[in-house]
Amino acid sequence: MGFLKYIRAQWDRSAAVLAAVIGLVSLLLGWIGTSGTEHLAKQMPYIVSGGMAGIFFLGVGAVLWISADLRDEWRELRSLGAQLREEKLELRLAVDGVQAATYDRPVPSHAGAGS
């Protein structure tokens, strides 16, 4: 499977990984910015921009990943439901066939046995 085809098929997982990478890079850049200064007033812009953006993008990545897992679970449940409906139909046809065969047989008459 080609890389672009995989990204198109798994767009939500690809977006989750991208958001997580952006979040980690943002946190890293924020940490680098705060580690270079000693004054709290100069650290605040790095904490606000890098830290908040990093946490936001990590959260978006987690939500997208969970959404992809849920979509896979729903797809699996849908296929199991289709299989059950198929088997129920086959069973119903088999039962109808047995009932039709029993109704088509002549009923023996016991009236002549006692007379």
MILUM-365391 format. One record per residue: residue number from 1; residue in three letters; x, y, z of N, C-alpha, C, O, CB in turn. Coordinates in steps of 0.02 Angstrom, whole numbers, plus 32768, in hexadecimal, padded with zeros to 4 digits. Glycine has a CB too. Layout:
NUM/ALA/X/Y/Z/X/Y/Z/X/Y/Z/X/Y/Z/X/Y/Z
...
//
This chain:
1/MET/802B/7FC6/8000/8000/8000/8000/802D/803D/8000/805C/8042/8028/7FCF/8000/803D
2/GLY/801F/806C/7FD3/8047/80A8/7FCF/803B/80D6/800A/8008/80D2/802C/8038/80CC/7F8E
3/PHE/806B/8102/8015/8067/812F/804E/802B/815E/804A/8006/8166/807B/80A7/8158/8054
4/LEU/8020/817C/800F/7FE7/81A9/8008/7FA4/8184/800C/7F73/819F/8026/7FEC/81CE/7FC6
5/LYS/7FA2/8147/7FF2/7F65/811F/7FF7/7F56/810E/8040/7F1C/810E/8054/7F6C/80E0/7FCC
6/TYR/7F8A/80FF/8066/7F81/80F1/80AD/7F67/812E/80D2/7F3C/8129/80FD/7FC3/80D8/80CC
7/ILE/7F83/8169/80C2/7F6D/81A6/80E3/7F25/81B6/80D2/7EFF/81CD/80FD/7F9B/81E1/80CF
8/ARG/7F11/81A9/8094/7ECB/81B5/8082/7E9C/8184/80A5/7E65/8197/80BA/7EC2/81AF/8036
9/ALA/7EB2/8146/80AC/7E87/8114/80CD/7E84/811E/8118/7E50/8114/8137/7EA2/80CE/80BE
10/GLN/7EBB/8133/8135/7EBF/813E/817E/7EC9/8188/818D/7EF8/819A/81B0/7EF8/8113/819D
11/TRP/7E9D/81B2/8173/7EA7/81FA/817A/7EA3/8210/81C3/7EC8/823E/81D6/7E72/821F/8151
12/ASP/7E79/81F1/81EB/7E73/8207/8230/7EB0/81F3/825A/7EC5/8218/8285/7E33/81EA/824F
13/ARG/7ECC/81B8/824C/7F09/81A5/8270/7F44/81CF/8259/7F6F/81E2/8281/7F18/815A/8265
14/SER/7F46/81DE/8219/7F7C/8209/81FF/7F78/824F/821E/7FAB/826C/8231/7F79/820E/81B2
15/ALA/7F3B/8269/8222/7F32/82AB/8242/7F42/82A9/828C/7F5C/82D9/82A7/7EEA/82C4/8238
16/ALA/7F34/8270/82AC/7F44/8269/82F3/7F8F/826A/82FE/7FA8/828A/832D/7F26/8229/8310
17/VAL/7FB4/8247/82D4/7FFC/8246/82DB/8019/828B/82CC/8046/82A1/82EF/801B/8211/82AB
18/LEU/7FFF/82AC/8299/8017/82EF/8288/8009/8320/82C2/8035/8348/82D3/7FF4/8308/8248
19/ALA/7FCD/831E/82DF/7FBD/834A/8316/7FE9/833C/8353/7FFE/836A/8375/7F73/8343/8329
20/ALA/7FF7/82FB/8360/8022/82EA/8398/8069/8303/838D/808A/831B/83BC/8022/829E/83A3
21/VAL/8082/82FE/8350/80C6/8316/8341/80C9/8362/8348/80F8/837D/8364/80DB/8301/82F9
22/ILE/8095/8385/832F/8093/83CE/8336/8091/83E1/8380/80B2/8410/8395/8056/83EC/8312
23/GLY/8069/83BC/83A8/8066/83C9/83EF/80A8/83BE/8412/80BC/83E6/843D/8032/839D/840E
24/LEU/80CA/8388/8402/810B/837B/8421/813F/83AF/840D/8167/83C5/8437/8124/8335/840F
25/VAL/8140/83C2/83CE/816F/83F6/83B7/8160/8438/83D9/818E/845C/83ED/816C/83FE/836B
26/SER/8121/8448/83E0/810D/8486/8402/8123/8486/844B/813C/84B8/8464/80C1/8490/83FD
27/LEU/8119/844E/846D/8130/8449/84B2/817C/844E/84B7/8196/846E/84E4/8118/8407/84D1
28/LEU/819E/842F/8488/81E7/8432/8488/8200/8479/847D/822D/8491/849F/8204/8403/8453
29/LEU/81E2/849B/844C/81F6/84E1/8440/81E5/850E/847B/820C/853B/848B/81D4/84FB/8400
30/GLY/81AC/8502/849B/819C/8528/84D7/81CD/851C/850F/81E0/854B/8533/8156/8517/84EE
31/TRP/81E1/84DF/8517/8212/84CF/854C/8256/84EE/853D/8277/8509/856A/821A/8483/8553
32/ILE/826A/84EC/84FD/82AA/850B/84EA/82A7/8556/84F7/82D8/8574/850E/82BA/84FD/84A0
33/GLY/826E/8575/84E8/8266/85BD/84F3/8268/85CF/853D/8286/8602/854F/8226/85D5/84D5
34/THR/8249/85A6/8567/8249/85B7/85AF/828C/85A7/85CF/829F/85C7/8600/8212/8591/85D2
35/SER/82AF/8576/85B6/82EF/8564/85D5/8326/8597/85C8/8359/8598/85EA/8305/851F/85BE
36/GLY/831C/85C2/8596/834E/85F3/8585/8349/8633/85AE/8376/865D/85AA/834A/8604/853D
37/THR/8315/863C/85D5/830D/8679/85FC/8302/8668/8646/82E8/8633/8657/82D1/86A3/85E1
38/GLU/8316/8698/8670/830E/868E/86B8/82D1/86B3/86D3/82B7/86A0/8708/834C/86A3/86DC
39/HIS/82BC/86E6/86B2/8285/870F/86CB/8242/86F1/86B7/8237/86DD/867E/828B/8757/86B1
40/LEU/8215/86F0/86E7/81D3/86D3/86DC/81AC/86FA/86A7/8187/86DC/8680/81AC/86D1/871D
41/ALA/81B4/873A/86A6/818F/8763/8676/81A4/8753/862E/817B/8758/8600/819A/87AE/8684
42/LYS/81E2/8740/8624/81F9/872E/85E1/81E7/86E5/85CF/81E6/86D3/8595/8244/8737/85DB
43/GLN/81D9/86BD/8602/81C6/8677/85F5/817C/866F/85E5/8169/863F/85C3/81D7/864C/8632
44/MET/8153/869D/85FB/810B/8696/85F3/80F4/868F/85AA/80C9/8665/859C/80E9/86D1/8611
45/PRO/810F/86B6/857B/80F9/86AC/8535/8108/8666/851B/80E0/864A/84F5/811A/86E0/8508
46/TYR/8141/864A/852F/8152/8607/8518/8123/85D3/8538/810E/85A3/8518/819B/85F6/8529
47/ILE/8114/85DD/8578/80E8/85AE/859A/80A2/85B1/857C/8083/857D/856F/80E5/85BE/85E5
48/VAL/808A/85ED/8570/8046/85F4/8555/8043/85DA/850E/8017/85B2/84FE/8030/863E/8558
49/SER/8070/85F0/84E3/806B/85DB/849D/8080/8593/8493/805B/856B/8475/8097/8609/8471
50/GLY/80BA/8581/84AB/80D3/853C/84A0/80AD/8508/84C9/809A/84D4/84AF/811C/8538/84B1
51/GLY/80A2/8517/8508/8082/84E7/8534/8039/84DC/8523/8022/84A3/851D/8088/84FC/857B
52/MET/8014/8512/851B/7FCD/850C/850D/7FC1/84EE/84C7/7F96/84C3/84BF/7FAB/8551/8512
53/ALA/7FE7/8504/8496/7FDF/84E8/8453/7FF2/849E/8453/7FD1/8476/8432/8009/8510/8420
54/GLY/8028/848E/8476/803D/8447/8479/8009/841A/8498/7FFB/83E5/847E/807E/8442/849F
55/ILE/7FED/8430/84D0/7FBA/8409/84F1/7F7C/8404/84C5/7F5D/83CE/84C1/7FA7/8428/8535
56/PHE/7F6A/843A/84A4/7F30/8438/8477/7F3A/8406/843F/7F0E/83DC/8432/7F23/847E/8459
57/PHE/7F73/8409/841D/7F7E/83DB/83E5/7F85/8393/83FC/7F71/8366/83D7/7FBD/83F0/83BF
58/LEU/7FA1/8387/8436/7FA3/8342/8450/7F5D/8329/845F/7F4E/82EE/8452/7FCE/833F/8490
59/GLY/7F32/8353/8479/7EEC/8340/8484/7EC7/8331/8444/7EA2/8300/843F/7EC8/8377/84AA
60/VAL/7ED2/835B/8411/7EB2/834F/83D0/7ECA/830C/83B3/7EA3/82E6/8397/7EC2/8389/839F
61/GLY/7F0B/82FE/83B9/7F26/82BF/83A1/7F07/8283/83C4/7EF7/8251/83A5/7F71/82BE/83A9
62/ALA/7EFF/8289/8407/7EE0/8252/842D/7E98/8247/8418/7E82/820E/8410/7EE4/8260/8478
63/VAL/7E72/827D/840F/7E2C/8277/83FC/7E26/8259/83B6/7DFB/822E/83AA/7E09/82BC/83FE
64/LEU/7E50/826D/8388/7E4E/8250/8344/7E60/8206/8345/7E42/81DF/8320/7E7F/8276/8316
65/TRP/7E90/81F2/836E/7EA4/81AC/8371/7E6A/8182/838E/7E5C/814C/8374/7EE4/81A4/839D
66/ILE/7E4A/819B/83C3/7E12/8177/83E0/7DD8/8173/83AE/7DB6/8140/83AA/7DFB/819A/8422
67/SER/7DCD/81A9/8389/7D99/81A9/8356/7DA7/8174/8320/7D78/8153/8309/7D93/81EF/8336
68/ALA/7DE5/816D/830D/7DF7/813A/82DB/7DEA/80F4/82F6/7DD1/80C9/82D2/7E40/8141/82C6
69/ASP/7DFB/80E8/8336/7DEE/80A7/8354/7DA4/8099/8358/7D8E/8061/834A/7E0D/80A3/839A
70/LEU/7D7C/80CB/836A/7D34/80C1/836E/7D16/80B3/8329/7CE8/808B/8322/7D13/80FF/838C
71/ARG/7D30/80D5/82F6/7D18/80C9/82B2/7D26/8081/829D/7CFD/8061/827D/7D37/80FA/8281
72/ASP/7D61/8067/82AF/7D71/8021/82A0/7D43/7FF1/82C4/7D2C/7FC0/82A8/7DBA/8012/82B3
73/GLU/7D33/8001/8303/7D06/7FD6/832A/7CC0/7FD6/830B/7CA1/7FA2/8307/7D03/7FED/8372
74/TRP/7CA7/8010/82F6/7C65/8014/82D7/7C64/7FEE/8296/7C32/7FCD/8286/7C51/805C/82CC
75/ARG/7C9A/7FF2/8270/7C9E/7FCD/8230/7C9B/7F81/823E/7C7A/7F5C/821A/7CDE/7FDF/820A
76/GLU/7CBE/7F6B/8272/7CBE/7F24/8283/7C79/7F0E/829A/7C61/7ED8/8288/7CF2/7F16/82BA
77/LEU/7C58/7F37/82C3/7C15/7F26/82DA/7BE4/7F24/82A0/7BB7/7EF9/829E/7BFD/7F59/830E
78/ARG/7BEB/7F51/8270/7BC0/7F52/8235/7BC8/7F12/820D/7B97/7EF5/81F5/7BCE/7F90/820A
79/SER/7C06/7EFB/8205/7C11/7EBD/81DE/7BF7/7E80/8204/7BDD/7E52/81E6/7C5C/7EB5/81CE
80/LEU/7BFE/7E80/8247/7BE3/7E48/826D/7B97/7E47/8269/7B79/7E12/8264/7BF9/7E4D/82B7
81/GLY/7B77/7E82/826B/7B2E/7E85/8263/7B18/7E6B/8220/7AE5/7E49/821B/7B16/7ECC/826D
82/ALA/7B3D/7E7C/81EB/7B2C/7E64/81A8/7B33/7E18/81A4/7B09/7DF7/8185/7B59/7E86/8173
83/GLN/7B67/7DFD/81C4/7B6F/7DB4/81C5/7B37/7D92/81EA/7B1D/7D5E/81D5/7BB3/7DA2/81E4
84/LEU/7B23/7DAF/8223/7AEB/7D92/8249/7AAA/7D94/8222/7A84/7D64/8222/7AE3/7DB6/828B
85/ARG/7A9D/7DCC/8200/7A61/7DD0/81D7/7A62/7D9C/819F/7A2F/7D7E/818E/7A58/7E16/81BA
86/GLU/7A9D/7D92/8181/7AA5/7D61/814C/7A98/7D1A/8166/7A75/7CF3/8145/7AEB/7D65/812D
87/GLU/7AB4/7D0A/81A0/7AAA/7CC7/81BD/7A62/7CBE/81D2/7A47/7C87/81CC/7ADA/7CBD/81F8
88/LYS/7A42/7CF2/81EC/79FC/7CEE/8200/79D0/7CE0/81C3/79A1/7CB8/81C6/79E5/7D2E/8223
89/LEU/79E0/7D01/818B/79BA/7CF6/814E/79C4/7CAE/8135/7994/7C8D/8121/79CF/7D28/8118
90/GLU/7A02/7C96/8137/7A0F/7C51/8122/79EB/7C20/814F/79D0/7BEE/8137/7A5A/7C43/8121
91/LEU/79EB/7C2C/8190/79C9/7C00/81BE/797D/7C02/81B2/795C/7BCE/81B4/79D8/7C14/8207
92/ARG/7962/7C3D/81A6/791A/7C43/8199/7908/7C1D/8159/78D5/7BFB/8157/7906/7C8E/8193
93/LEU/7932/7C23/8125/7924/7BFF/80E7/7928/7BB4/80F2/7901/7B8E/80D6/7956/7C14/80B0
94/ALA/7957/7B9F/811C/795D/7B57/812A/7921/7B3E/8151/7906/7B09/8142/799D/7B48/8151
95/VAL/790A/7B65/8182/78D0/7B51/81A9/7892/7B52/817E/7868/7B24/8182/78C6/7B80/81E6
96/ASP/788A/7B83/8153/7851/7B86/8126/7852/7B4A/80F6/781D/7B2F/80E6/7851/7BC7/80FE
97/GLY/788D/7B37/80E0/7893/7AFD/80B4/787E/7ABD/80D7/785D/7A93/80B9/78DA/7AF6/809A
98/VAL/7890/7AB4/8116/787D/7A79/813C/7832/7A79/8148/7811/7A46/8141/78A2/7A76/8180
99/GLN/7816/7AB3/8159/77CE/7AB7/8164/77A8/7AAA/8124/7774/7A88/8125/77BB/7AFB/8181
100/ALA/77C0/7AC3/80EC/779E/7AB8/80AC/77A1/7A6E/809B/7770/7A53/8080/77BF/7AE2/8075
101/ALA/77D8/7A4D/80AA/77DE/7A06/809A/77AF/79DD/80C5/7793/79AC/80AD/7827/79EE/80A4
102/THR/77A4/79F0/8104/7776/79CA/812F/772E/79D6/811B/7705/79A9/8122/7781/79DC/8178
103/TYR/771E/7A12/8103/76D9/7A20/80EF/76C8/79FF/80AC/768E/79F1/809F/76CE/7A6B/80EB
104/ASP/76FA/79F3/8083/76ED/79D5/8042/76E1/798A/8046/76C4/796D/8018/7726/79E3/8013
105/ARG/76F6/7969/807C/76ED/7920/8082/76A4/7911/8090/7681/7935/80B4/771A/7902/80BB
106/PRO/768D/78DC/8073/7647/78C8/8082/7641/78B1/80CB/766E/7891/80E6/7630/788F/8052
107/VAL/760A/78C2/80E8/75FC/78B0/812D/75DE/7869/812D/75AC/785D/810B/75CC/78E3/8150
108/PRO/75FC/7839/8152/75E0/77F6/8152/759C/77F5/8176/7592/7817/81A8/7610/77C4/8175
109/SER/756F/77D0/815A/752D/77CD/817A/7529/778F/81A5/753A/7758/818F/74F4/77CD/8144
110/HIS/7514/7799/81E1/750D/7761/8211/74C4/774B/8217/74B4/7722/8243/7528/7775/8256
111/ALA/7499/7765/81EC/7452/7755/81F2/7444/770D/81E0/7416/76EF/81FD/742B/7783/81C5
112/GLY/7468/76F0/81B2/745A/76AB/819D/7476/7677/81CC/7463/763D/81C6/7475/769F/815A
113/ALA/74A1/768A/81FB/74C1/7659/8226/7490/763C/8259/7494/7601/8269/74FC/7678/8249
114/GLY/7464/7664/8274/7436/764C/82A8/73F6/762F/828C/73D3/760D/82B2/7426/7685/82D6
115/SER/73E5/7639/824D/73A4/7624/8234/73A7/75DF/8217/7374/75C5/81FF/738C/7652/8201
//
